[in-house]
Amino acid sequence: MLTLINNISTLAGITRHDELRLQGGSMRELRRIDDAWLLIDNGRIAGFGSKDEPQPQADVVIDARGGCVLPSWCDPHTHIVYAGSREGEFVDKIKGLSYAEIAKRGGGILNSADLLHCTDEDTLYRQAMTRAREMILKGTGCIEIKSGYGLNTEDELKMLRVIRRMKESLPVRVVSTFLGAHAVGRQYSQPEYVDLLVSEMIPEVGRQQLADFIDVFCDKGFFTPAETARILEAGAKWGMRPKIHADELASSGGVEVGVAHNALSVDHLESMTIEEIELLRGTGTMPTALPGTSFFLNMPFAPARTIIDSGLGVAVASDYNPGSTPSGDMKFIVSLACIKMKLLPEEAINAATLNAAYAMGLSESYGSIAVGKVANFFITQPIPSLSFIPYAYTSPIISRVFLAGVEYN
């Protein structure tokens, strides 16, 4: 079935089909057509053009009413399968406790693991689906979801089964990441837990084909580079490519170990150094910033401006989780990228679409407007310019959301 979207004030985020990521100065190029139309054929983009070009015939015609059309946001780093909430720790932070201090007292990730252990699979699924639907209505069309609040074999598998159910039932594209190495489970010493990850958890996740990627929290007070390398090598035997938590709390060696093991992305990077930026040059690893975490925890922001000025690309993600970023609003992430990391609006939008899709291994089919790509996009209300999107940082601007060419509501 052919669907035509017409009366588009600006169609933005246009790329070549073979353009999988943007780097350096190319991130400033947000290609667009004003006064445009967009053609969808069976869930994929079939064509686009300006109103001066002949508009094709279609079975269904949708009036964009002067709104802009952009590719759906892609969110390459989330933890949305979790139980309950942690607003008590939010108050602790207001009182002056740091993230590391809360974790040392047994809070943080371990708190979420305790809650998840006592929560059945159906309840976890319902809670996570509510969060995912909220994200979709805010314009997100691809979501990476991590485990990591189980911290024992049974509960990690429970989380990954929930993610698999979400893959099967959501209209967005979901990829799954095994993050058993998020923290050390309460009943284990650190060496015991690393042994468990390598000898039991990873092989079972692999046998059940529950994860697309593997992740490790390689940072001060969590897992060392040597432990991270051992875990990643075990994951590689089961076809799980790395996506690494790195340099959130300190310059941790996570970037180095990620590059050495061909990580698809290294994420957080709040403590990243110039030397680590140089390590990424010429690699396929996407530096991924999580500005919502810095905002919520009052931490430094990742040096995204420096990374781009060094000729590299950047992706951004929400880090939606109960402890450090309880929000999956990618429009707000784009605003923070501009306000706090000094990205231009065009750079921030590219970081949240094509480059974010790349950080999930999905940019061949998602993240931009290109013939043949999946027709995930949203229509805005009439707005004065594309820069208005990050400028109006709390204003709801989306009027309609389409996933594989079908309206979601």
C-alpha positions as CSV (number, residue, x, y, z in Angstrom):
1,M,0.0,0.0,0.0
2,L,1.3,3.4,-0.9
3,T,1.0,6.3,1.6
4,L,1.8,9.9,0.7
5,I,2.6,12.5,3.4
6,N,2.2,15.9,1.8
7,N,2.1,19.6,2.9
8,I,5.4,19.1,4.9
9,S,7.0,22.4,5.7
10,T,10.5,20.8,6.1
11,L,11.5,17.2,5.6
12,A,14.8,16.8,7.5
13,G,17.4,14.1,8.2
14,I,17.9,13.0,4.6
15,T,20.9,10.8,3.9
16,R,22.2,8.5,1.3
17,H,21.3,4.9,2.0
18,D,24.9,3.9,2.3
19,E,25.7,6.7,4.8
20,L,25.9,4.8,8.1
21,R,27.2,7.5,10.4
22,L,28.3,11.1,10.4
23,Q,31.6,12.4,11.7
24,G,33.3,15.7,12.3
25,G,32.1,18.6,10.2
26,S,29.5,16.3,8.4
27,M,27.5,16.3,11.7
28,R,26.5,19.9,10.9
29,E,24.8,18.8,7.7
30,L,21.1,18.1,8.4
31,R,19.9,17.7,4.9
32,R,16.4,18.9,4.2
33,I,13.8,19.7,1.6
34,D,11.3,22.6,2.3
35,D,7.7,22.3,1.1
36,A,8.1,18.5,0.7
37,W,6.3,15.2,0.3
38,L,7.2,11.7,1.5
39,L,6.1,8.4,0.0
40,I,5.8,5.2,1.9
41,D,5.4,1.7,0.4
42,N,4.7,-1.2,2.7
43,G,6.4,0.2,5.7
44,R,9.5,1.6,3.9
45,I,10.5,5.0,2.4
46,A,9.8,4.8,-1.4
47,G,10.5,8.4,-2.4
48,F,10.5,12.1,-1.4
49,G,10.7,15.4,-3.1
50,S,9.6,19.1,-3.1
51,K,6.2,20.3,-4.0
52,D,7.6,21.6,-7.3
53,E,8.1,17.9,-8.3
54,P,5.1,15.8,-9.4
55,Q,3.6,14.0,-6.4
56,P,3.0,10.3,-6.9
57,Q,-0.4,8.7,-6.7
58,A,-1.1,6.9,-3.4
59,D,-3.7,4.8,-1.7
60,V,-3.7,7.0,1.4
61,V,-2.8,10.7,1.6
62,I,-1.9,12.3,4.9
63,D,-1.8,16.0,5.4
64,A,1.2,17.1,7.5
65,R,-0.5,20.5,8.0
66,G,2.7,22.5,7.7
67,G,4.6,20.5,10.3
68,C,8.1,19.2,9.9
69,V,8.9,15.5,9.3
70,L,12.0,14.0,11.0
71,P,13.3,10.4,11.4
72,S,12.3,8.9,14.7
73,W,14.8,9.3,17.5
74,C,17.0,6.2,18.2
75,D,17.9,5.6,21.8
76,P,21.0,3.4,22.0
77,H,21.4,3.1,25.8
78,T,18.5,2.4,28.2
79,H,17.8,0.3,31.3
80,I,14.0,0.4,31.1
81,V,13.3,-3.1,32.5
82,Y,13.4,-2.4,36.2
83,A,11.1,-2.8,39.2
84,G,9.6,0.1,41.2
85,S,11.5,3.4,41.5
86,R,14.3,5.0,43.6
87,E,13.1,8.4,44.6
88,G,14.5,7.9,48.1
89,E,18.0,8.0,46.6
90,F,16.9,11.1,44.7
91,V,16.4,12.8,48.1
92,D,19.8,11.4,49.3
93,K,21.4,13.1,46.4
94,I,19.7,16.4,47.2
95,K,21.1,16.0,50.7
96,G,24.6,15.8,49.3
97,L,25.4,12.1,48.9
98,S,27.3,11.2,45.7
99,Y,26.3,8.4,43.3
100,A,29.4,6.5,44.5
101,E,28.6,7.0,48.1
102,I,25.0,5.7,47.6
103,A,26.4,2.6,45.8
104,K,28.9,2.0,48.6
105,R,26.1,2.0,51.2
106,G,24.3,-0.8,49.2
107,G,22.0,1.4,47.3
108,G,22.0,2.2,43.6
109,I,22.2,-0.8,41.3
110,L,22.0,-3.3,44.2
111,N,18.8,-1.7,45.4
112,S,17.2,-2.2,42.0
113,A,18.5,-5.8,42.0
114,D,16.7,-6.5,45.3
115,L,13.5,-5.0,44.0
116,L,13.7,-6.9,40.7
117,H,14.4,-10.2,42.5
118,C,11.0,-9.9,44.3
119,T,9.1,-8.9,41.1
120,D,7.5,-11.5,38.8
121,E,8.2,-11.5,35.1
122,D,4.7,-10.3,34.0
123,T,4.9,-7.3,36.3
124,L,8.3,-6.4,35.0
125,Y,7.0,-6.6,31.5
126,R,4.0,-4.4,32.2
127,Q,6.1,-1.8,33.9
128,A,8.7,-1.7,31.1
129,M,6.0,-1.6,28.4
130,T,4.5,1.5,30.0
131,R,7.9,3.2,29.8
132,A,8.5,2.1,26.2
133,R,5.1,3.4,25.1
134,E,5.9,6.8,26.7
135,M,9.2,6.9,24.8
136,I,7.4,6.0,21.5
137,L,4.9,8.8,21.9
138,K,7.8,11.2,22.4
139,G,9.2,10.2,19.0
140,T,11.6,7.3,19.7
141,G,11.5,4.5,17.1
142,C,14.5,2.3,18.1
143,I,15.4,1.3,21.7
144,E,18.4,-0.6,23.1
145,I,17.5,-2.3,26.4
146,K,20.0,-3.7,28.9
147,S,19.7,-6.3,31.6
148,G,21.9,-5.6,34.7
149,Y,19.5,-5.5,37.6
150,G,19.5,-9.2,38.1
151,L,23.1,-9.8,39.2
152,N,22.5,-13.6,39.4
153,T,21.9,-16.0,36.6
154,E,18.2,-16.6,37.2
155,D,17.3,-12.9,37.5
156,E,19.4,-11.8,34.5
157,L,17.7,-14.4,32.4
158,K,14.4,-13.1,33.7
159,M,15.2,-9.6,32.5
160,L,16.4,-10.8,29.1
161,R,13.2,-12.8,28.6
162,V,11.2,-9.6,29.3
163,I,13.2,-7.8,26.7
164,R,12.5,-10.6,24.2
165,R,8.8,-10.2,24.9
166,M,9.1,-6.5,24.3
167,K,10.9,-7.2,21.0
168,E,8.0,-9.4,19.9
169,S,5.2,-7.0,21.0
170,L,6.4,-3.5,20.4
171,P,6.2,-1.8,16.9
172,V,9.6,-0.2,17.4
173,R,12.9,-1.9,16.8
174,V,14.4,-3.3,20.0
175,V,17.9,-4.6,20.5
176,S,19.0,-6.4,23.7
177,T,22.2,-6.1,25.7
178,F,23.4,-8.4,28.4
179,L,24.8,-6.3,31.3
180,G,25.3,-8.9,34.0
181,A,28.6,-7.0,34.7
182,H,26.6,-3.9,36.0
183,A,27.7,-4.5,39.6
184,V,28.7,-7.4,41.8
185,G,25.7,-9.3,43.3
186,R,25.5,-9.1,47.1
187,Q,26.2,-12.8,47.7
188,Y,29.5,-12.9,45.8
189,S,33.0,-11.6,46.0
190,Q,34.2,-9.7,42.9
191,P,36.4,-12.6,41.6
192,E,33.6,-15.1,42.3
193,Y,31.1,-13.0,40.4
194,V,33.4,-12.5,37.4
195,D,33.9,-16.3,37.3
196,L,30.1,-16.8,37.4
197,L,29.6,-14.3,34.5
198,V,32.1,-16.1,32.3
199,S,31.4,-19.7,33.2
200,E,27.6,-19.7,33.7
201,M,25.7,-16.5,32.8
202,I,27.2,-15.7,29.4
203,P,27.0,-19.3,28.0
204,E,23.4,-19.6,29.1
205,V,22.5,-16.2,27.6
206,G,24.2,-17.4,24.4
207,R,22.5,-20.8,24.3
208,Q,19.1,-19.1,24.7
209,Q,20.0,-16.4,22.2
210,L,18.7,-13.7,24.5
211,A,21.2,-10.8,23.8
212,D,22.5,-9.0,20.7
213,F,25.3,-7.2,22.6
214,I,27.3,-7.5,25.8
215,D,28.1,-4.6,28.1
216,V,30.4,-4.1,31.2
217,F,30.4,-1.2,33.7
218,C,34.2,-0.6,33.4
219,D,34.7,2.1,35.9
220,K,36.1,3.1,39.3
221,G,34.6,0.9,42.0
222,F,33.0,-1.5,39.5
223,F,34.9,-3.7,36.9
224,T,38.5,-3.4,36.0
225,P,39.8,-3.3,32.4
226,A,41.3,-6.8,32.9
227,E,38.0,-8.1,34.2
228,T,36.2,-6.3,31.4
229,A,38.4,-7.9,28.8
230,R,37.8,-11.4,30.2
231,I,34.1,-10.9,30.1
232,L,34.1,-9.5,26.6
233,E,36.1,-12.3,25.3
234,A,33.6,-14.8,26.8
235,G,30.8,-12.9,25.1
236,A,32.5,-12.8,21.8
237,K,32.5,-16.6,21.7
238,W,28.6,-16.4,21.6
239,G,28.5,-13.6,19.0
240,M,27.8,-10.7,21.4
241,R,29.6,-7.5,20.3
242,P,30.5,-5.1,23.1
243,K,28.9,-1.9,24.1
244,I,30.9,-0.5,27.1
245,H,30.0,1.7,30.0
246,A,33.2,3.8,30.2
247,D,34.6,6.9,32.0
248,E,31.5,7.8,33.9
249,L,33.1,8.2,37.3
250,A,36.8,8.3,36.3
251,S,39.1,7.8,33.3
252,S,38.7,4.1,33.7
253,G,40.4,2.3,30.8
254,G,37.0,1.4,29.4
255,V,37.6,3.2,26.1
256,E,40.9,1.4,25.6
257,V,39.4,-2.1,26.3
258,G,36.4,-1.2,24.2
259,V,38.5,-0.3,21.2
260,A,40.7,-3.3,21.7
261,H,37.6,-5.6,21.5
262,N,35.9,-3.8,18.6
263,A,33.1,-2.3,20.7
264,L,30.2,-0.9,18.7
265,S,30.0,2.0,21.2
266,V,31.6,3.4,24.4
267,D,29.0,5.1,26.5
268,H,29.0,7.8,29.2
269,L,32.5,9.4,28.8
270,E,32.0,12.1,31.4
271,S,35.6,11.7,32.4
272,M,37.0,11.1,28.9
273,T,40.5,12.5,28.2
274,I,42.0,13.8,24.9
275,E,44.2,10.7,24.7
276,E,41.1,8.5,24.8
277,I,39.5,10.6,22.1
278,E,42.5,9.9,19.9
279,L,42.2,6.2,20.6
280,L,38.8,6.2,18.7
281,R,40.2,7.7,15.5
282,G,40.0,5.3,12.6
283,T,37.8,2.8,14.6
284,G,34.3,1.7,14.1
285,T,33.4,2.5,17.8
286,M,30.8,5.3,18.3
287,P,31.3,7.5,21.4
288,T,27.9,7.9,23.0
289,A,27.1,10.7,25.4
290,L,24.4,10.5,28.1
291,P,23.6,14.1,29.0
292,G,20.6,13.2,31.0
293,T,22.8,11.4,33.5
294,S,25.0,14.5,33.9
295,F,22.0,16.7,34.3
296,F,20.3,14.5,36.9
297,L,23.5,13.7,39.0
298,N,25.1,17.1,38.6
299,M,28.1,15.6,37.0
300,P,30.4,16.9,34.2
301,F,29.1,16.4,30.7
302,A,30.9,14.3,28.1
303,P,33.2,16.3,25.9
304,A,31.0,15.9,22.8
305,R,32.1,19.3,21.4
306,T,35.7,18.3,21.6
307,I,35.0,14.9,20.1
308,I,33.3,16.4,17.0
309,D,35.9,19.1,16.6
310,S,38.5,16.2,16.6
311,G,36.8,14.8,13.5
312,L,34.8,12.0,15.2
313,G,31.1,11.4,15.4
314,V,28.9,11.4,18.5
315,A,25.7,9.7,19.4
316,V,23.4,10.6,22.3
317,A,21.1,8.4,24.4
318,S,18.7,8.8,27.3
319,D,20.2,6.2,29.7
320,Y,16.6,5.8,31.0
321,N,17.0,4.1,34.4
322,P,15.6,4.3,37.9
323,G,18.7,5.7,39.6
324,S,20.6,8.2,37.5
325,T,18.2,9.2,34.6
326,P,14.5,8.4,35.1
327,S,13.5,9.8,31.8
328,G,13.4,8.6,28.2
329,D,12.6,11.9,26.5
330,M,15.0,12.1,23.6
331,K,13.9,15.6,22.7
332,F,15.1,16.8,26.1
333,I,18.4,14.9,25.5
334,V,18.8,16.8,22.2
335,S,18.2,20.0,24.1
336,L,20.8,19.1,26.7
337,A,23.3,18.2,24.0
338,C,22.9,21.8,22.7
339,I,22.7,23.6,26.0
340,K,25.3,21.8,28.0
341,M,27.6,20.1,25.4
342,K,27.5,23.0,22.9
343,L,26.3,21.0,19.9
344,L,24.6,22.8,17.2
345,P,20.9,21.8,16.7
346,E,21.8,20.0,13.5
347,E,24.6,18.1,15.3
348,A,22.4,17.1,18.2
349,I,19.6,15.9,15.9
350,N,22.1,13.8,13.9
351,A,23.5,12.4,17.1
352,A,20.0,11.3,18.2
353,T,19.0,9.8,14.9
354,L,21.6,8.4,12.4
355,N,24.5,8.2,14.8
356,A,22.4,6.7,17.5
357,A,21.1,4.1,15.1
358,Y,24.7,3.3,14.2
359,A,25.4,2.8,18.0
360,M,22.8,0.1,17.9
361,G,24.0,-1.5,14.6
362,L,20.8,-0.4,12.9
363,S,21.8,2.6,10.7
364,E,21.4,0.6,7.5
365,S,17.7,0.6,8.0
366,Y,16.9,3.3,10.6
367,G,17.9,6.8,11.7
368,S,17.4,8.9,8.6
369,I,15.2,9.6,5.6
370,A,16.5,7.5,2.7
371,V,14.8,5.4,0.1
372,G,14.6,1.8,1.3
373,K,14.8,2.6,5.0
374,V,12.1,1.7,7.5
375,A,9.5,4.5,7.6
376,N,9.9,5.5,11.2
377,F,9.3,9.2,11.5
378,F,7.2,11.8,13.3
379,I,5.3,14.9,12.2
380,T,5.7,18.0,14.3
381,Q,3.2,20.7,14.9
382,P,4.0,23.8,12.8
383,I,7.2,25.2,14.2
384,P,9.3,28.2,13.1
385,S,12.5,26.2,12.4
386,L,14.3,23.0,13.2
387,S,16.3,24.8,15.9
388,F,13.0,25.3,17.7
389,I,13.1,21.6,18.7
390,P,16.0,21.9,21.2
391,Y,15.2,25.5,22.0
392,A,11.7,24.8,23.3
393,Y,13.1,22.2,25.6
394,T,9.9,21.2,27.4
395,S,7.3,22.1,24.7
396,P,5.6,19.0,23.2
397,I,6.0,19.5,19.5
398,I,5.1,16.1,18.1
399,S,1.6,15.8,16.5
400,R,1.8,12.3,14.9
401,V,4.1,9.3,15.2
402,F,4.6,6.7,12.4
403,L,6.4,3.3,12.8
404,A,7.0,1.3,9.7
405,G,4.6,3.7,7.9
406,V,1.7,3.0,10.4
407,E,0.5,5.7,12.8
408,Y,1.0,4.9,16.4
409,N,-1.4,6.3,19.0
